[in-house]
Amino acid sequence: MVVAGGGVAGLEACLALRELAGDRINLTMLSPSPEFVYRPMTVREPFAFARALRFPLAEIAADVGAALVPDALSSVDVAGRVAHTAAGAELRYDALVIGLGAQIRARYEHAVTVDDSRLDEQLHGLIQDVEEGYVSRLAFVLPAPLAWPLPAYELALMTARRADDMNIELSITILTPEESPLAVFGDAASRALAQLLADVRIDVITSADCEIPRTGLIEITPGHRRLEVDRVVALPQLYGRLVPGLPQDADGFIAVDEHCQVRGIERVYAAGDATDFAVKFGGIAAQQADTAAHAIAALAGASVAPQPFAPVIQAVLLTGDAPLSFTAHLTGGAGLGSEVVQGRQVARTPKIAAKYLAPYLESRT
């Protein structure tokens, strides 16, 4: 059993497989990174909070009984069931999980594009400029197609709170292609977030398709509107990582079936941002990894039944004050039965909702 990737999808798959299949499998983890970074918490780093937690993959691999190969997946020989690595190793497999994540690309030349691997480096200076009064008009732009909007709202809210705490006049505008803020979570979440944004005087322009032809100028359609600001922060666009030997769409993503098996390929599964599922964040990656693990454990003879992927999105929104928790069942691209929770219990809710990874990481902190 080979798991390619040391992010949420890869680690959740390893933990789930060991729990479900036990000693029926020999587990190999393949990752070029030496550590797992708790990425959802990096949004706090530019505001002088502690760095997001980091966990050595070697220790996680030892805990889960996996052999760690510190290398990157370069291609897959589907017929021969061999995963090839960048350093030239050949890893033979009976089943393979692809959890490589996605690549980010800047959509706009004249904006700071969020990269959560170096967010403090990118935005610390911007926050200082806000604090010192050099920036009075700030925009957060979400490009289409939109994979996961939460970080833009978190950064905007925390920046607004910081300016308010320091009695600084700051105009913040969020421009999003969504019909309403966090529309993926459904009406209840959208209303709660819209009220929160209004409370801190953040303007939101929805159904917005934006271009940034020069620094500080945002052109918005429909309506041929223009917005002048001092700085623009934009979310990135996501693309899949090319893996020769696997079928991928024009953007590099991998199509999977209801059991997260790569369509048309036996015994190869994919989970997380590498797949063509439109919503991309840690909780979905974990659910896809669990789905794949059930199917693989059944192949290995464990007494488990494969479970189809039935996405439930659960997220904690950092606000600079009391966090909000959103939950919704995702059907047809929209959230149904959405729930919103605010209070002390939210502070104890993990940012990454993962059946196996969340309690494991909690046990290590």
C-alpha positions as CSV (number, residue, x, y, z in Angstrom):
1,M,0.0,0.0,0.0
2,V,1.5,3.3,-1.1
3,V,0.2,6.7,-0.1
4,A,1.7,9.6,-2.1
5,G,1.5,12.9,-0.2
6,G,2.1,14.1,3.3
7,G,-0.8,16.6,3.6
8,V,-4.2,16.1,5.1
9,A,-5.3,13.6,2.5
10,G,-2.2,11.5,2.8
11,L,-2.0,11.4,6.6
12,E,-5.7,10.7,7.0
13,A,-5.4,7.9,4.5
14,C,-2.5,6.4,6.4
15,L,-4.3,6.6,9.8
16,A,-7.5,5.3,8.4
17,L,-5.9,2.4,6.6
18,R,-4.0,1.3,9.7
19,E,-7.2,1.5,11.8
20,L,-9.4,-0.3,9.2
21,A,-7.0,-2.8,7.7
22,G,-4.5,-3.3,10.6
23,D,-1.7,-5.7,9.8
24,R,-3.2,-6.8,6.5
25,I,-1.3,-4.0,4.7
26,N,2.3,-2.9,4.5
27,L,2.2,0.9,4.4
28,T,4.6,3.2,2.6
29,M,4.2,7.0,2.8
30,L,5.8,9.0,0.0
31,S,6.4,12.8,0.5
32,P,9.1,15.3,-0.5
33,S,8.3,17.5,2.6
34,P,9.8,16.5,6.0
35,E,6.9,18.0,8.0
36,F,3.1,18.4,8.1
37,V,2.1,22.0,8.6
38,Y,-1.3,22.8,10.1
39,R,-2.1,25.2,7.2
40,P,-5.5,26.6,8.2
41,M,-3.9,28.4,11.1
42,T,-1.2,30.2,9.0
43,V,-3.8,33.0,8.4
44,R,-3.0,34.3,11.9
45,E,0.7,34.5,11.5
46,P,0.8,38.0,9.9
47,F,-1.0,39.3,13.0
48,A,1.9,38.3,15.3
49,F,0.3,35.1,16.5
50,A,2.4,32.0,17.0
51,R,3.4,30.0,13.9
52,A,1.0,27.3,12.8
53,L,1.9,23.9,14.3
54,R,4.4,21.7,12.4
55,F,4.8,17.9,12.9
56,P,7.7,15.8,11.6
57,L,6.5,13.3,9.1
58,A,9.1,10.8,10.3
59,E,7.4,10.7,13.7
60,I,3.9,10.4,12.2
61,A,5.1,7.5,9.9
62,A,6.6,5.7,12.9
63,D,3.4,6.1,14.9
64,V,1.3,4.7,12.1
65,G,3.7,1.9,11.2
66,A,4.6,3.2,7.8
67,A,7.9,3.3,5.9
68,L,8.6,6.9,4.9
69,V,10.2,7.6,1.6
70,P,11.4,11.3,1.4
71,D,10.8,11.8,-2.3
72,A,8.2,13.0,-4.8
73,L,5.9,11.0,-7.0
74,S,7.0,11.5,-10.6
75,S,4.8,9.0,-12.6
76,V,2.7,5.9,-12.3
77,D,2.9,2.7,-14.3
78,V,-0.7,1.6,-14.1
79,A,-0.2,-1.7,-15.9
80,G,2.7,-2.7,-13.8
81,R,1.4,-1.2,-10.6
82,V,4.6,0.8,-10.0
83,A,4.9,4.3,-8.6
84,H,8.0,6.0,-9.8
85,T,9.7,8.7,-7.7
86,A,11.7,11.8,-8.7
87,A,14.9,10.2,-7.5
88,G,14.4,7.1,-9.6
89,A,13.0,4.7,-7.0
90,E,10.3,2.2,-8.0
91,L,7.6,1.5,-5.4
92,R,5.4,-1.5,-6.3
93,Y,1.9,-1.3,-5.0
94,D,-1.3,-3.4,-4.7
95,A,-3.2,-0.1,-4.1
96,L,-2.1,3.5,-4.4
97,V,-3.6,6.7,-3.0
98,I,-2.8,10.0,-4.6
99,G,-2.9,12.8,-2.1
100,L,-0.6,15.4,-3.7
101,G,-2.6,18.5,-3.2
102,A,-2.7,21.3,-5.8
103,Q,-0.4,23.9,-7.2
104,I,-1.3,27.6,-6.8
105,R,-1.0,30.3,-9.5
106,A,-1.5,34.0,-9.3
107,R,-4.6,35.1,-11.2
108,Y,-3.6,38.8,-11.0
109,E,-0.3,40.4,-11.7
110,H,-1.0,43.6,-9.7
111,A,-2.1,41.9,-6.4
112,V,-0.5,40.0,-3.5
113,T,-1.6,36.4,-4.1
114,V,-2.1,34.4,-0.9
115,D,0.3,31.6,-0.4
116,D,-0.2,29.9,3.0
117,S,3.3,28.4,2.9
118,R,4.7,32.0,3.4
119,L,1.8,34.1,4.5
120,D,3.6,35.9,7.3
121,E,6.3,36.9,4.9
122,Q,3.7,38.1,2.4
123,L,1.3,40.1,4.6
124,H,3.2,41.1,7.7
125,G,4.4,44.3,6.0
126,L,0.9,45.0,4.8
127,I,-0.5,44.7,8.3
128,Q,2.2,47.0,9.6
129,D,1.3,49.6,6.9
130,V,-2.3,49.4,8.0
131,E,-1.3,49.9,11.6
132,E,0.9,52.9,10.7
133,G,-1.8,54.5,8.5
134,Y,-0.1,54.1,5.1
135,V,-3.0,51.9,3.8
136,S,-6.5,53.2,4.1
137,R,-8.3,51.3,1.3
138,L,-7.8,47.6,1.1
139,A,-9.5,45.0,-1.2
140,F,-9.6,41.2,-1.0
141,V,-10.4,39.6,-4.4
142,L,-11.6,36.0,-4.9
143,P,-11.1,34.8,-8.5
144,A,-13.3,32.4,-10.3
145,P,-13.5,29.4,-10.4
146,L,-13.4,29.5,-6.6
147,A,-12.1,26.5,-4.8
148,W,-12.3,27.6,-1.1
149,P,-13.1,31.2,0.0
150,L,-12.6,31.0,3.8
151,P,-9.1,32.5,4.0
152,A,-10.1,35.7,2.3
153,Y,-12.9,36.3,4.8
154,E,-10.6,35.4,7.7
155,L,-7.9,37.8,6.6
156,A,-10.4,40.6,6.0
157,L,-12.1,40.2,9.4
158,M,-8.8,40.0,11.3
159,T,-7.5,43.0,9.5
160,A,-10.6,45.0,10.3
161,R,-10.5,44.0,14.0
162,R,-6.8,45.0,14.2
163,A,-7.6,48.4,12.6
164,D,-10.5,48.9,15.0
165,D,-8.5,48.0,18.0
166,M,-6.0,50.7,17.0
167,N,-8.6,53.3,16.1
168,I,-7.5,53.4,12.5
169,E,-9.8,54.3,9.7
170,L,-9.6,51.5,7.2
171,S,-12.0,50.7,4.3
172,I,-12.1,47.0,3.4
173,T,-13.9,45.6,0.4
174,I,-14.3,41.9,-0.5
175,L,-15.1,41.1,-4.1
176,T,-16.3,37.6,-4.8
177,P,-17.9,35.6,-7.6
178,E,-20.2,34.0,-5.0
179,E,-23.9,34.9,-5.0
180,S,-23.5,35.5,-1.3
181,P,-20.7,35.3,1.3
182,L,-19.8,31.6,1.8
183,A,-22.7,30.5,-0.4
184,V,-21.4,27.0,-0.4
185,F,-22.5,26.6,3.2
186,G,-26.1,27.6,2.5
187,D,-28.4,30.5,3.5
188,A,-27.9,30.3,7.2
189,A,-24.1,30.6,7.0
190,S,-24.3,33.4,4.4
191,R,-26.7,35.4,6.5
192,A,-24.5,35.0,9.7
193,L,-21.4,36.0,7.8
194,A,-23.0,38.9,6.0
195,Q,-24.1,40.3,9.4
196,L,-20.6,39.8,10.9
197,L,-19.0,41.6,7.9
198,A,-21.6,44.5,8.2
199,D,-20.8,44.8,12.0
200,V,-17.1,45.5,11.3
201,R,-18.0,47.7,8.2
202,I,-16.6,45.4,5.5
203,D,-18.2,46.0,2.2
204,V,-18.9,42.9,0.0
205,I,-19.5,42.9,-3.8
206,T,-20.9,39.6,-4.8
207,S,-21.2,38.0,-8.3
208,A,-18.1,39.9,-9.2
209,D,-15.8,39.0,-12.0
210,C,-12.7,41.1,-11.5
211,E,-9.7,42.3,-13.5
212,I,-6.8,44.3,-12.0
213,P,-5.2,46.2,-15.0
214,R,-2.8,48.2,-12.8
215,T,-1.8,48.5,-9.2
216,G,-4.8,49.7,-7.1
217,L,-7.4,49.6,-9.8
218,I,-10.1,46.9,-9.9
219,E,-12.5,46.6,-12.8
220,I,-15.7,44.7,-12.0
221,T,-18.2,43.1,-14.2
222,P,-21.1,42.9,-14.7
223,G,-21.8,46.6,-14.4
224,H,-18.5,48.0,-15.7
225,R,-17.7,49.3,-12.2
226,R,-14.3,50.5,-11.0
227,L,-12.8,50.5,-7.5
228,E,-9.7,52.4,-6.5
229,V,-7.7,51.0,-3.5
230,D,-4.3,51.2,-2.0
231,R,-3.6,47.4,-1.9
232,V,-5.2,44.3,-3.3
233,V,-4.9,40.8,-1.7
234,A,-6.1,37.9,-3.9
235,L,-6.7,34.2,-3.4
236,P,-4.8,32.0,-5.9
237,Q,-6.2,29.8,-8.6
238,L,-5.6,26.1,-8.1
239,Y,-4.3,23.6,-10.6
240,G,-3.5,19.9,-10.3
241,R,0.1,18.5,-10.3
242,L,1.0,16.6,-13.5
243,V,1.4,12.9,-12.9
244,P,2.3,11.0,-16.1
245,G,0.4,7.7,-16.3
246,L,-2.8,9.1,-14.7
247,P,-5.8,10.6,-16.5
248,Q,-6.1,14.3,-15.7
249,D,-8.3,17.1,-17.0
250,A,-7.2,20.4,-18.6
251,D,-6.4,21.9,-15.2
252,G,-4.5,18.8,-14.0
253,F,-7.2,17.4,-11.7
254,I,-8.0,13.7,-11.4
255,A,-11.6,12.5,-11.8
256,V,-12.7,9.9,-9.2
257,D,-15.8,7.8,-8.7
258,E,-18.0,7.6,-5.6
259,H,-15.4,5.5,-3.8
260,C,-12.6,7.9,-4.8
261,Q,-11.1,5.5,-7.2
262,V,-9.5,7.1,-10.2
263,R,-12.0,6.7,-13.0
264,G,-10.9,3.9,-15.4
265,I,-7.9,2.9,-13.3
266,E,-8.0,-0.1,-11.0
267,R,-6.6,0.1,-7.5
268,V,-5.5,3.8,-7.8
269,Y,-7.4,6.2,-5.6
270,A,-7.2,10.0,-5.2
271,A,-8.2,12.4,-2.4
272,G,-8.0,16.0,-1.6
273,D,-7.1,19.0,-3.8
274,A,-5.6,16.7,-6.5
275,T,-9.2,15.5,-7.4
276,D,-11.7,17.3,-9.6
277,F,-14.1,17.9,-6.7
278,A,-14.8,21.6,-6.9
279,V,-14.6,22.4,-3.1
280,K,-11.1,22.0,-1.9
281,F,-10.2,22.2,1.8
282,G,-8.9,19.9,4.5
283,G,-12.2,18.5,5.7
284,I,-13.2,17.3,2.2
285,A,-9.7,15.9,1.6
286,A,-10.0,13.8,4.8
287,Q,-13.5,12.5,3.9
288,Q,-12.2,11.5,0.5
289,A,-9.2,9.7,2.1
290,D,-11.6,7.9,4.5
291,T,-13.7,6.8,1.5
292,A,-10.6,5.5,-0.3
293,A,-9.4,3.8,2.8
294,H,-12.7,1.9,3.3
295,A,-12.5,0.6,-0.3
296,I,-8.9,-0.5,0.0
297,A,-9.4,-2.1,3.4
298,A,-12.2,-4.2,1.9
299,L,-9.8,-5.2,-0.9
300,A,-7.3,-6.3,1.8
301,G,-9.9,-8.6,3.4
302,A,-10.9,-6.4,6.3
303,S,-14.4,-6.7,7.6
304,V,-15.5,-3.3,6.4
305,A,-17.8,-2.2,3.6
306,P,-16.9,0.4,1.1
307,Q,-18.7,3.7,1.8
308,P,-19.6,6.2,-1.0
309,F,-18.3,9.7,-0.7
310,A,-21.0,11.9,0.9
311,P,-19.5,15.3,1.5
312,V,-20.2,17.3,4.6
313,I,-18.4,20.6,4.9
314,Q,-17.4,21.7,8.3
315,A,-15.3,24.8,8.9
316,V,-14.2,27.2,11.6
317,L,-14.0,30.8,10.6
318,L,-11.4,32.9,12.4
319,T,-12.7,36.4,12.9
320,G,-10.2,38.2,15.2
321,D,-12.9,37.8,17.9
322,A,-15.1,34.8,18.7
323,P,-14.8,32.2,15.9
324,L,-17.8,30.9,13.9
325,S,-18.4,27.2,13.0
326,F,-20.3,26.3,9.8
327,T,-21.6,22.9,8.8
328,A,-23.5,21.8,5.7
329,H,-24.2,18.8,3.6
330,L,-23.1,19.5,0.1
331,T,-25.5,18.6,-2.7
332,G,-25.3,19.9,-6.2
333,G,-22.6,22.5,-5.3
334,A,-24.8,24.0,-2.6
335,G,-24.9,23.6,1.2
336,L,-28.1,22.0,2.6
337,G,-29.2,21.9,6.2
338,S,-26.5,24.4,7.2
339,E,-25.8,25.1,10.8
340,V,-24.0,28.0,12.4
341,V,-22.4,27.9,15.9
342,Q,-20.7,30.6,17.9
343,G,-19.4,30.4,21.4
344,R,-16.8,28.8,23.6
345,Q,-17.2,25.3,22.1
346,V,-16.1,26.6,18.7
347,A,-12.7,27.4,20.1
348,R,-12.2,23.7,20.8
349,T,-13.3,22.7,17.4
350,P,-10.4,21.6,15.1
351,K,-9.9,23.7,12.0
352,I,-9.4,20.5,10.0
353,A,-12.4,18.2,10.5
354,A,-10.8,14.8,10.0
355,K,-12.0,11.5,11.7
356,Y,-8.6,10.1,12.3
357,L,-6.1,13.0,11.8
358,A,-7.8,15.5,14.1
359,P,-7.7,13.3,17.3
360,Y,-4.2,12.2,16.4
361,L,-2.9,15.7,16.2
362,E,-4.7,16.7,19.3
363,S,-3.0,13.9,21.2
364,R,0.4,15.4,20.1
365,T,-0.3,19.0,21.2
